[in-house]
Amino acid sequence: MKHFFSLSILFFLTLFTNAQTQFSGWLATFNTVKTGKKTSIHADFQFRTTDEMHRMQTLLLRTGLNYHITKKSTITAGYAFINNYKAIGNIDGYATEHRIWEQFIYAHKLKWITINHRFRLEQRFLPKSVIENNELKNDGTAYANRFRYFVRGILPFKSICKGISNNSFDKGAFAALQNEVFINFGNKDNVNGETFDQNRLYLALGYRFCKRFDIEAGYMNQYINGRNSAFINNHIVQIASYIRL
C-alpha cells in the first residue's frame, strides 16, 4: 500500500504542471443498511460544485445490493444516476448519465491500519448533448465501460498513542488516506479516447462517534484526462459522512 501511494504521488506530480487548475467543494454521505445476515443495501449521495464552488457540477445518487461473503469480503451490484453540468460553447445545462455497476471489496488490517480494496466495473450510458434553439438538449446515449481500483486506509489516533493494535475501532479521531484510479476499456472514444481516465488522491481527518457513524473532512486532488490531452487538476475540499445501520 505504501509503495502504491508513493508511486501515485510521484507520477501525478510530474503531470500537474501542464494541467488546467480548478477548485471545488464536495458533500457526500455513504450509507449501508443491513437487510439480513448476509445482505445489506448500499446508498451514497454526492453533491459536487464547480466554478470556484459557485455552481453545481454533479448530483450523484447511487444504490446497490451487497452480499457479504465473509467479514472481509463483499460483492455488490447496483445502479447510479448522475446529473452533470455541461457546456458547449456559450450554451450550458445539465445532462444525465445512467450507470450499472458491480464491485468487490476486500478489507484487512496492517498493524493499526484498516485497509479496504475496492474493484469496481461500470457500464456507462452517457448522454449525447446537442444545441437546439440555443438550449442544451440530449439526443440519445453513448455506451462506455470503466474499471476503478480504490484503496483506503484508516488509522485511529488512539492506536498511535497507546502503541497497540485493537481488533475493533469503535470511537475516536482518525486519519484516512485513499487513492482511486479510473481506467476506460471498450468504447473509449465515447469518453476521452484514452485508457487512463482520472485519478483521485485524498487525505482526511475524521471522527468516529460510534460503530455506526463517522464524519470526516479532507482534501482531494482529482486529476482528469480530458479529450485532446486537456488535463484538469481539480483541488477539492470534501466533507463526508459514513452511516452503518
Sequence and secondary structure as in RCSB ss.txt:
>XXXX:A:sequence
MKHFFSLSILFFLTLFTNAQTQFSGWLATFNTVKTGKKTSIHADFQFRTTDEMHRMQTLLLRTGLNYHITKKSTI
TAGYAFINNYKAIGNIDGYATEHRIWEQFIYAHKLKWITINHRFRLEQRFLPKSVIENNELKNDGTAYANRFRYF
VRGILPFKSICKGISNNSFDKGAFAALQNEVFINFGNKDNVNGETFDQNRLYLALGYRFCKRFDIEAGYMNQYIN
GRNSAFINNHIVQIASYIRL
>XXXX:A:secstr
 HHHHHHHHHHHHHHHTTSEEEEEEEEEEEEEEE SSSEEEEEEEEEEEETTTTEEEEEEEEEEEEEESSSSEEE
EEEEEEEEEEEEETTEEEEEEEEEEEEEEEEEEEETTEEEEEEEEEEEEEEEEEEEETTEEEEEEEEEEEEEEEE
EEEEEEHHHHHHT   S   SEEEEEEEEEEEEEESSGGGTTSSSEEEEEEEEEEEEEEETTEEEEEEEEEEEEE
 GGG EEEEEEEEEEEEEE 
